[in-house]
Amino acid sequence: MIKIFNHYLHKRTLQQVFFDLGLVIAAVLAAIVWRGEDWASAVSLVGHACLLSLGMLVINTALGFYQRVHNRSISQSRARAILSLVLAIPLTFLVFAVFPTALASRESIAMSAMIGFVLVMIHRVYVAHSTPQSMMRHRVLVFGTGPRAALVGKTLKNEDPHVDVVGYYASPNEAESEVSAWGILSKHKSLTDTALELEVDEIVVALMERRGGSMPLRELLDCKLHGVRVVDVATHFEKTKGQIRLDSVNAGWLIFGDGFSQDGLRTVVKRLFDICSAIVLILLTLPIMLVTMAFIVMESRGPIFYRQERVGFNGRLFNVVKFRSMRTDAEQDGKPRWASAQDDRVTRVGRFIRKVRIDELPQLFCVLNGSMSMVGPRPERPYFVDQLTRQIPYYAVRQSVKPGVTGWAQVKYHYGATLEDSAEKLQYDLYYVKNHSLFLDVVILFETVGVVLMAKGSR
């Protein structure tokens, strides 16, 4: 894992992204050389190549080609690759139409870009279904054999195919074991000797109890001095799953650890980013919003927009605005309710616009007036916030940043309508509050495109 602007990215993912960006640019440059174009007049095409590469990156991210873990068959990956190429064709002609070039061979160069896209997709499908080489694998030793160690091992095996869990090293004070006996390493050797003999890259300390001499601090320090990375459970889940687990953190870890910075420069940059991106998206989606308004009026009587009080930054109340997707008598009894999977209160138009997230578009105006941000935790109703704050620790921390139209929890977890779902989503919200940056905001917006295209988690 590599930490970039406080956000963890897998090293192999970065390699794949840069390889794909470079392949398209190289295809365009090769066409320039082959056609014998004057380099002085062809400099502008470097900009075209960069735009095409970024566009391809957005498409591939949206289609899930940079996910470390997936359950797609090779046929499904090929189908997504074909869809990616179908989307890349109009993108290529759009770039050359919006930014025309005087070169006579621009059609040939555009075709070269398409060849680059084809090569990228062939490589994407191959990488998605290839087994990582042994030299690229990450060897992890879990220190502990209890429930927390079992959870760490399960997460590593499910979330990262590039990791080898070499075994579990039992603490002398652990009374019970919840991992397979075959995975427990012999205690005849010290932790340091075991780690060096197995060529371990990382040790995850997963103990339920750390007091009473259960942690061999000297041996862990020796491992670190020998180049073995040593992390606790909270850091492990933060970098592996992009969440801060409620069962593995305490107030001290949150206070004394890094992150959770709310400096003035970050606030100004985020506000400028919100204004610019909201204006661009409003202009791009204005025709869609007008058509949606017409369909809402035709289907049922009532207001086009739906306004509801939500809890925002520092607990301040504001009115969120959406396209109305439910009947006007959806909460006739006055009791707030979460939306369910097959909610009979949703209209026919509402079911469609909720599925593709069109109902969220009016929130862009909330971004412009400053009550919301483009990226942040989902704004909840005061009734639910009061309830969840009493029942879930650290729930109020999510109110230290502005709520967002989209967010880390929204792209990582499906729609939640229970206390357990809210606790699970809070773990992703805490990760965002701790590590939020402009870079993470851009990553979330890229992933939001995929969520919308695949209609994931809508209710």
Wavefront OBJ file of the C-alpha trace (Angstrom):
o trace
v 0.000 0.000 0.000
v 1.134 3.537 -0.815
v -0.270 6.545 1.026
v -0.948 9.485 -1.299
v -2.389 12.632 0.299
v -3.540 10.536 3.300
v -5.371 7.988 1.099
v -4.111 4.434 0.727
v -3.739 3.035 -2.779
v -2.405 -0.350 -3.740
v 0.975 -0.226 -5.467
v -0.252 -2.478 -8.274
v -3.283 -0.249 -8.899
v -1.008 2.755 -9.405
v 1.167 0.744 -11.791
v -1.920 -0.222 -13.810
v -3.184 3.380 -13.972
v 0.147 4.797 -15.142
v 0.601 1.971 -17.653
v -2.819 2.659 -19.198
v -2.253 6.420 -19.305
v 1.134 5.933 -20.938
v -0.106 3.381 -23.482
v -2.689 5.732 -25.027
v -0.240 8.656 -25.080
v 2.423 6.414 -26.632
v -0.016 5.303 -29.373
v -0.747 8.933 -30.317
v 2.937 9.891 -30.300
v 3.777 6.836 -32.418
v 1.216 7.954 -34.997
v 2.780 11.426 -35.088
v 6.219 9.941 -35.757
v 4.881 7.471 -38.332
v 3.058 10.212 -40.264
v 6.167 12.379 -40.233
v 4.391 15.366 -38.690
v 6.294 18.470 -37.721
v 6.900 18.277 -33.984
v 6.321 21.996 -33.507
v 2.797 21.774 -34.975
v 2.049 18.458 -33.297
v 2.683 19.625 -29.726
v -1.037 20.297 -29.277
v -1.730 16.611 -29.818
v 0.000 15.814 -26.545
v -2.879 17.631 -24.859
v -5.364 15.578 -26.890
v -3.591 12.388 -25.835
v -3.690 13.401 -22.164
v -7.424 14.186 -22.356
v -8.118 10.845 -24.032
v -6.053 9.032 -21.396
v -7.913 10.728 -18.545
v -11.242 9.947 -20.197
v -10.244 6.301 -20.540
v -9.182 6.294 -16.882
v -12.624 7.550 -15.803
v -14.399 4.933 -17.948
v -12.229 2.070 -16.677
v -12.612 3.210 -13.071
v -16.382 3.393 -13.483
v -16.465 -0.120 -14.947
v -14.439 -1.504 -12.048
v -11.247 -2.439 -13.887
v -9.007 -1.099 -11.118
v -10.652 -2.996 -8.285
v -8.303 -5.332 -6.439
v -11.082 -7.841 -5.799
v -13.945 -8.785 -8.090
v -16.167 -11.772 -8.787
v -16.512 -11.307 -12.534
v -16.037 -14.128 -14.999
v -13.678 -13.547 -17.911
v -16.740 -13.262 -20.205
v -18.139 -10.464 -18.028
v -14.773 -8.684 -18.107
v -14.716 -8.946 -21.888
v -18.239 -7.528 -22.070
v -17.170 -4.579 -19.911
v -14.107 -4.098 -22.116
v -16.362 -3.892 -25.187
v -18.597 -1.379 -23.389
v -15.496 0.649 -22.512
v -14.455 0.748 -26.176
v -17.997 1.743 -27.229
v -17.825 4.678 -24.796
v -14.293 5.544 -25.957
v -15.318 6.024 -29.611
v -17.533 9.100 -29.049
v -15.029 10.353 -26.461
v -12.263 10.325 -29.090
v -14.275 12.182 -31.703
v -15.578 14.618 -29.072
v -12.034 15.551 -28.009
v -10.951 16.177 -31.609
v -14.171 18.112 -32.313
v -13.992 20.379 -29.245
v -10.229 20.879 -29.611
v -9.645 20.773 -33.382
v -6.188 20.470 -34.876
v -4.896 21.723 -38.193
v -2.953 18.538 -38.899
v -4.085 16.727 -42.044
v -3.512 13.333 -40.430
v -5.786 13.889 -37.424
v -8.093 11.030 -38.502
v -5.138 8.636 -38.535
v -4.019 9.909 -35.153
v -7.537 9.455 -33.762
v -7.505 5.884 -35.061
v -4.139 5.349 -33.376
v -5.682 6.498 -30.104
v -8.437 3.917 -30.607
v -5.797 1.226 -31.185
v -4.231 2.340 -27.900
v -7.627 1.937 -26.219
v -7.952 -1.600 -27.614
v -4.500 -2.521 -26.283
v -5.416 -1.061 -22.891
v -8.580 -3.154 -22.684
v -6.834 -6.357 -23.727
v -4.308 -5.706 -20.984
v -7.068 -4.841 -18.476
v -8.895 -8.143 -19.048
v -5.631 -10.075 -18.793
v -4.585 -8.346 -15.558
v -8.029 -8.767 -13.971
v -7.844 -12.547 -14.316
v -4.116 -13.190 -13.928
v -2.484 -14.597 -10.810
v 0.059 -12.214 -9.273
v 3.659 -13.391 -9.482
v 5.297 -14.548 -6.278
v 7.705 -11.604 -6.294
v 4.745 -9.174 -6.293
v 2.962 -10.823 -3.354
v 2.901 -9.326 0.145
v 3.620 -11.710 3.028
v 1.745 -10.962 6.262
v 2.016 -12.536 9.718
v -0.902 -12.012 12.115
v 0.134 -11.668 15.760
v -2.728 -13.235 17.693
v -5.116 -16.156 17.364
v -8.331 -14.770 18.868
v -11.493 -13.319 17.272
v -9.743 -10.157 16.117
v -6.924 -12.125 14.492
v -9.460 -14.363 12.714
v -11.226 -11.257 11.375
v -7.920 -9.815 10.122
v -7.044 -13.049 8.332
v -10.467 -13.260 6.716
v -10.270 -9.643 5.557
v -6.830 -10.097 4.047
v -7.880 -13.188 2.107
v -11.105 -11.581 0.845
v -9.913 -8.048 0.160
v -6.443 -8.428 -1.301
v -5.525 -11.272 -3.683
v -1.886 -10.132 -3.601
v -1.457 -11.018 0.089
v -0.204 -14.300 1.548
v -1.117 -14.846 5.210
v 1.876 -16.915 6.323
v 0.312 -17.797 9.680
v -0.790 -16.712 13.147
v 1.630 -16.262 16.049
v -0.093 -16.812 19.396
v 0.339 -14.432 22.311
v 1.226 -16.144 25.615
v -1.804 -14.551 27.318
v -4.460 -15.615 24.812
v -6.819 -18.144 26.381
v -8.738 -19.204 23.269
v -8.065 -19.576 19.583
v -10.490 -18.882 16.746
v -8.199 -19.623 13.812
v -7.467 -22.968 12.201
v -4.898 -25.020 14.062
v -2.862 -25.559 10.902
v -2.346 -21.804 10.587
v -0.867 -21.334 14.063
v 2.915 -21.034 13.967
v 5.217 -22.841 16.368
v 6.126 -20.950 19.545
v 9.480 -22.702 19.836
v 11.017 -19.769 17.964
v 10.806 -16.104 18.870
v 8.539 -13.744 16.938
v 11.593 -12.076 15.381
v 13.161 -15.338 14.216
v 9.816 -16.563 12.852
v 9.240 -13.349 10.894
v 12.738 -13.354 9.399
v 12.651 -17.071 8.548
v 9.283 -16.724 6.758
v 10.434 -13.513 4.989
v 7.483 -11.580 6.357
v 6.810 -8.108 4.929
v 4.296 -7.018 7.557
v 3.038 -7.987 11.023
v -0.514 -7.104 12.046
v -0.918 -6.957 15.829
v -4.440 -8.337 16.384
v -4.711 -8.897 20.145
v -7.898 -8.472 22.148
v -5.876 -7.590 25.241
v -2.563 -5.670 25.209
v -1.889 -5.367 28.917
v -0.123 -7.750 31.257
v 2.875 -8.456 29.031
v 0.838 -9.900 26.175
v 2.773 -7.819 23.635
v 6.502 -8.607 23.192
v 7.466 -4.996 22.542
v 11.193 -5.732 22.231
v 10.612 -8.414 19.603
v 8.202 -6.220 17.655
v 10.794 -3.441 17.706
v 13.462 -5.891 16.471
v 11.150 -6.894 13.598
v 10.681 -3.247 12.678
v 14.435 -2.631 12.795
v 14.879 -5.543 10.382
v 12.575 -3.855 7.855
v 9.305 -5.614 8.755
v 6.354 -3.237 8.907
v 4.381 -3.491 12.180
v 0.805 -2.141 12.333
v -2.109 -2.373 14.728
v -5.595 -3.573 13.819
v -7.010 -0.067 13.356
v -4.286 0.880 10.857
v -4.681 -2.468 9.099
v -8.380 -1.915 8.403
v -7.760 1.723 7.505
v -5.343 0.852 4.712
v -6.913 -2.452 3.615
v -10.630 -1.613 3.583
v -10.648 2.183 3.729
v -12.552 2.232 7.001
v -11.938 2.900 10.684
v -13.528 0.040 12.586
v -15.447 0.991 15.701
v -14.378 -2.199 17.509
v -10.654 -1.520 17.071
v -10.237 2.172 17.890
v -10.457 4.326 20.965
v -10.536 8.041 21.610
v -6.768 8.124 22.172
v -6.062 6.611 18.737
v -8.312 9.214 17.120
v -6.846 12.123 19.081
v -3.123 11.346 18.943
v -3.014 9.765 15.472
v -2.560 11.740 12.294
v -5.420 13.068 10.200
v -8.640 14.854 11.184
v -7.067 18.155 10.079
v -9.432 21.024 9.262
v -6.962 23.734 8.219
v -8.021 26.918 6.452
v -6.252 26.136 3.169
v -8.067 22.805 2.840
v -11.394 24.560 3.494
v -10.747 27.185 0.801
v -9.557 24.629 -1.780
v -12.537 22.363 -1.104
v -14.971 25.285 -1.442
v -13.477 26.374 -4.778
v -13.570 22.772 -6.008
v -17.225 22.471 -4.916
v -18.284 25.647 -6.739
v -16.474 24.807 -9.985
v -17.589 21.165 -10.124
v -21.203 22.022 -9.186
v -21.453 24.657 -11.945
v -20.011 22.253 -14.538
v -22.366 19.436 -13.512
v -25.412 21.738 -13.477
v -24.659 22.869 -17.027
v -24.081 19.289 -18.207
v -27.175 17.830 -16.548
v -29.595 20.725 -17.119
v -31.386 18.960 -20.050
v -31.781 15.818 -17.893
v -33.225 17.883 -15.039
v -35.734 19.608 -17.352
v -36.931 16.260 -18.778
v -37.219 14.835 -15.247
v -39.327 17.786 -14.127
v -41.703 17.230 -17.068
v -42.148 13.512 -16.268
v -42.803 14.203 -12.571
v -45.530 16.701 -13.488
v -47.113 14.257 -15.957
v -47.228 11.313 -13.552
v -48.700 12.806 -10.388
v -49.914 15.995 -8.825
v -47.743 17.681 -6.310
v -44.488 19.621 -6.081
v -41.620 18.803 -8.421
v -39.021 19.229 -5.705
v -38.865 17.575 -2.316
v -37.443 19.573 0.587
v -36.509 17.981 3.868
v -34.665 19.136 6.956
v -31.258 17.508 7.403
v -28.329 17.853 9.816
v -25.302 19.527 8.283
v -21.899 20.918 9.250
v -21.413 21.176 13.048
v -24.991 20.024 13.600
v -26.617 22.971 11.812
v -29.957 22.247 10.160
v -30.582 22.936 6.469
v -33.104 21.947 3.819
v -31.901 19.409 1.281
v -33.561 19.587 -2.158
v -34.251 16.576 -4.382
v -36.595 15.687 -7.194
v -39.772 14.239 -5.662
v -39.678 10.460 -6.093
v -42.431 9.458 -3.642
v -46.122 10.108 -3.303
v -47.053 13.308 -1.497
v -48.581 11.241 1.351
v -45.420 9.129 1.838
v -45.251 9.957 5.571
v -48.871 10.752 6.285
v -48.541 9.600 9.900
v -45.640 12.021 10.431
v -43.231 9.268 11.503
v -39.827 9.286 9.730
v -38.940 6.024 7.982
v -35.965 4.846 5.962
v -36.610 3.823 2.370
v -36.856 0.059 1.816
v -35.846 -2.068 -1.175
v -39.386 -2.348 -2.606
v -40.903 0.796 -1.133
v -44.523 1.188 -2.292
v -44.335 4.935 -1.608
v -42.042 5.423 -4.615
v -43.668 6.486 -7.907
v -42.826 4.910 -11.269
v -40.768 7.924 -12.349
v -39.288 8.048 -8.860
v -38.146 4.428 -9.044
v -36.171 5.152 -12.215
v -34.622 8.454 -11.129
v -33.606 6.929 -7.784
v -32.002 3.966 -9.563
v -29.757 6.206 -11.684
v -29.438 8.889 -8.954
v -31.104 11.646 -11.010
v -33.186 12.571 -7.949
v -29.960 13.784 -6.285
v -29.119 16.382 -8.967
v -30.925 19.358 -7.314
v -28.508 18.959 -4.408
v -25.938 20.632 -6.665
v -27.681 23.920 -5.837
v -27.214 23.116 -2.134
v -23.501 22.841 -2.927
v -23.531 26.284 -4.525
v -25.199 27.909 -1.507
v -22.641 26.327 0.804
v -24.864 24.041 2.889
v -23.421 20.912 1.233
v -20.211 19.795 -0.436
v -19.707 17.647 -3.522
v -18.125 14.945 -1.354
v -18.853 14.169 2.277
v -20.972 12.019 4.597
v -24.617 11.534 3.649
v -26.841 14.170 5.344
v -29.328 12.493 7.695
v -32.586 13.673 9.227
v -32.474 15.081 12.788
v -34.683 12.236 14.070
v -32.216 9.598 12.881
v -29.133 11.616 13.914
v -30.400 11.905 17.508
v -31.155 8.189 17.581
v -27.858 7.081 16.025
v -25.713 9.450 18.122
v -27.062 7.819 21.287
v -26.527 4.277 20.014
v -23.293 4.427 17.954
v -20.010 5.780 19.379
v -18.285 8.607 17.482
v -21.325 9.116 15.233
v -21.215 12.893 15.801
v -17.667 13.026 14.336
v -19.124 12.840 10.805
v -20.698 16.273 11.366
v -17.255 17.911 11.546
v -17.276 18.190 7.723
v -20.022 19.286 5.354
v -22.399 16.575 4.127
v -21.917 15.589 0.496
v -23.887 14.792 -2.636
v -21.716 11.673 -2.774
v -19.227 10.212 -0.347
v -16.813 7.439 0.571
v -19.491 5.475 2.426
v -21.942 5.822 -0.489
v -19.522 4.322 -3.020
v -18.172 1.632 -0.674
v -21.363 0.389 0.978
v -24.899 -0.238 -0.194
v -27.884 1.778 1.009
v -28.403 1.189 4.732
v -31.737 1.160 6.540
v -30.799 -0.430 9.885
v -28.695 0.394 12.921
v -26.082 -2.133 11.792
v -25.913 -0.565 8.324
v -25.467 2.883 9.865
v -22.615 1.632 12.047
v -20.947 0.019 9.030
v -21.269 3.192 6.950
v -19.962 5.302 9.835
v -16.679 3.368 9.647
v -16.227 4.618 6.065
v -17.341 8.140 7.033
v -14.717 8.207 9.803
v -12.073 7.231 7.264
v -13.144 10.160 5.061
v -13.213 12.665 7.933
v -9.743 11.511 9.021
v -8.131 11.476 5.573
v -10.164 13.856 3.412
v -8.247 15.723 0.736
v -8.830 17.012 -2.786
v -7.211 13.832 -4.117
v -9.656 11.608 -2.186
v -12.573 13.769 -3.371
v -11.549 13.194 -6.998
v -11.196 9.436 -6.370
v -14.701 9.336 -4.880
v -16.183 11.267 -7.812
v -14.572 8.786 -10.238
v -16.031 5.857 -8.293
v -19.423 7.583 -8.134
v -19.577 7.407 -11.938
v -19.307 3.621 -11.651
v -21.968 3.484 -8.944
v -24.372 5.456 -11.146
v -23.616 3.448 -14.314
v -24.080 0.124 -12.494
v -27.052 1.383 -10.413
v -25.453 0.072 -7.222
v -27.110 0.478 -3.841
v -30.082 2.580 -4.958
v -33.439 2.488 -3.148
l 1 2 3 4 5 6 7 8 9 10 11 12 13 14 15 16 17 18 19 20 21 22 23 24 25 26 27 28 29 30 31 32 33 34 35 36 37 38 39 40 41 42 43 44 45 46 47 48 49 50 51 52 53 54 55 56 57 58 59 60 61 62 63 64 65 66 67 68 69 70 71 72 73 74 75 76 77 78 79 80 81 82 83 84 85 86 87 88 89 90 91 92 93 94 95 96 97 98 99 100 101 102 103 104 105 106 107 108 109 110 111 112 113 114 115 116 117 118 119 120 121 122 123 124 125 126 127 128 129 130 131 132 133 134 135 136 137 138 139 140 141 142 143 144 145 146 147 148 149 150 151 152 153 154 155 156 157 158 159 160 161 162 163 164 165 166 167 168 169 170 171 172 173 174 175 176 177 178 179 180 181 182 183 184 185 186 187 188 189 190 191 192 193 194 195 196 197 198 199 200 201 202 203 204 205 206 207 208 209 210 211 212 213 214 215 216 217 218 219 220 221 222 223 224 225 226 227 228 229 230 231 232 233 234 235 236 237 238 239 240 241 242 243 244 245 246 247 248 249 250 251 252 253 254 255 256 257 258 259 260 261 262 263 264 265 266 267 268 269 270 271 272 273 274 275 276 277 278 279 280 281 282 283 284 285 286 287 288 289 290 291 292 293 294 295 296 297 298 299 300 301 302 303 304 305 306 307 308 309 310 311 312 313 314 315 316 317 318 319 320 321 322 323 324 325 326 327 328 329 330 331 332 333 334 335 336 337 338 339 340 341 342 343 344 345 346 347 348 349 350 351 352 353 354 355 356 357 358 359 360 361 362 363 364 365 366 367 368 369 370 371 372 373 374 375 376 377 378 379 380 381 382 383 384 385 386 387 388 389 390 391 392 393 394 395 396 397 398 399 400 401 402 403 404 405 406 407 408 409 410 411 412 413 414 415 416 417 418 419 420 421 422 423 424 425 426 427 428 429 430 431 432 433 434 435 436 437 438 439 440 441 442 443 444 445 446 447 448 449 450 451 452 453 454 455 456 457 458 459
